[in-house]
Amino acid sequence: MIFSKRKQNQEEKYLIVGLGNPEPEYSNTRHNMGFDVINKLSEKYNIKVNKSRFKSIYGVGTIENKNVILCKPQTYMNLSGDAIELISKFYKVSNDHIIVVYDDIDIQTGTIKIRKKGGPGTHNGMKSIVHSLHSEEFFRVRIGTGFCDNKEKLIDYVIKKVSNEEYERLQNGINSATDAVADRK
């Protein structure tokens, strides 16, 4: 359960942020799993993610009767917090209504993990967000992209285009994360 069960007032919004690097150059990479979830949510709930502001591309709509903002920061991964800080302040979204979706190399390919709070680990995008929000208390949905055996080649591992076969396995995590974000039961 990600969405709060308390009754939502008219102005209350959820900010759903997918982490990644600008498309199409970084499409079909492990590091863009968050963008892929935003793209799926956009398509499934007919929310156009085409507004450009707050160092992001974003769209506003509803998912399961909740007001949402779907956001893809355009700052590149390592500065994602800059964009989230701007858009969350403008729309007055509290940290407990922010959901961040991102890739995680420490989780098996195609699986997800959900946390209400916690440290950023080794993920530079998450380090930026924690720094910008001055908090570790926000929801996160981590999509497993598989383990990288050679830490010296980690950057290549996360930003290199994956094969169609690999992307199909990653698609399981993208679908699960999309369902988890949208499910409020």
C-alpha positions, -999 to 999 in steps of 0.1 A, spaced: 0 0 0 16 32 -11 -12 57 -13 -24 69 21 -58 55 32 -68 88 48 -93 108 29 -76 131 4 -85 168 3 -90 185 -31 -55 200 -31 -36 170 -19 -13 154 -45 11 126 -48 44 132 -66 55 100 -85 90 104 -97 108 80 -120 146 83 -120 166 81 -152 185 100 -178 171 119 -207 153 99 -234 157 87 -261 195 85 -256 192 65 -224 161 45 -232 163 7 -227 191 10 -201 191 -3 -166 194 32 -152 161 43 -168 137 18 -151 121 47 -132 113 65 -165 99 33 -179 74 31 -150 64 67 -155 58 60 -192 37 29 -183 16 49 -158 12 77 -183 -1 53 -209 -23 33 -186 -40 63 -169 -39 86 -199 -18 112 -182 2 132 -207 38 137 -194 47 166 -217 50 197 -196 85 211 -192 94 230 -161 111 224 -127 141 207 -146 116 180 -154 91 166 -179 59 160 -160 21 156 -162 -8 160 -138 -38 136 -136 -54 110 -114 -47 74 -105 -73 54 -86 -91 86 -76 -59 102 -63 -44 134 -77 -9 127 -90 20 144 -107 41 120 -129 77 134 -131 108 125 -151 137 147 -139 158 159 -168 189 167 -147 206 134 -153 205 109 -125 231 124 -101 211 157 -97 176 143 -95 171 159 -61 173 194 -77 142 187 -98 122 169 -71 129 198 -47 115 224 -72 84 205 -82 75 193 -47 78 229 -33 57 244 -61 29 219 -57 33 218 -19 37 180 -19 49 167 15 76 140 17 51 114 28 33 119 -6 65 115 -27 71 81 -44 105 76 -61 109 47 -85 145 37 -95 168 9 -105 188 -11 -80 218 -33 -88 216 -51 -55 182 -67 -63 176 -96 -86 166 -87 -121 129 -81 -125 119 -80 -88 110 -50 -67 113 -38 -32 92 -11 -15 103 10 14 87 38 33 120 53 43 157 46 45 192 57 34 202 62 -2 227 33 -3 252 37 -32 226 52 -56 238 87 -66 203 98 -77 189 88 -42 218 106 -25 209 138 -44 172 134 -34 179 128 3 202 158 3 177 181 -15 147 170 6 167 170 38 150 137 47 151 99 41 114 96 48 96 92 15 84 61 -4 107 43 -28 101 15 -52 133 -2 -62 135 -23 -94 161 -50 -95 184 -48 -125 208 -76 -114 242 -76 -99 273 -61 -115 303 -83 -109 328 -56 -118 323 -25 -98 349 -6 -119 325 -10 -149 294 -1 -130 286 31 -150 288 12 -183 266 -15 -167 238 8 -158 238 32 -188 246 7 -216 216 -4 -238 204 -39 -228 195 -67 -252 158 -74 -260 161 -106 -240 174 -87 -209 148 -60 -213 120 -86 -213 133 -98 -179 135 -62 -167 100 -57 -179 87 -79 -151 101 -54 -126 87 -25 -145 52 -40 -146 54 -49 -109 65 -14 -99 38 1 -121 12 -20 -103 26 -13 -69 26 25 -74 -10 24 -87 -24 -1 -61 -38 16 -30 -56 -14 -15 
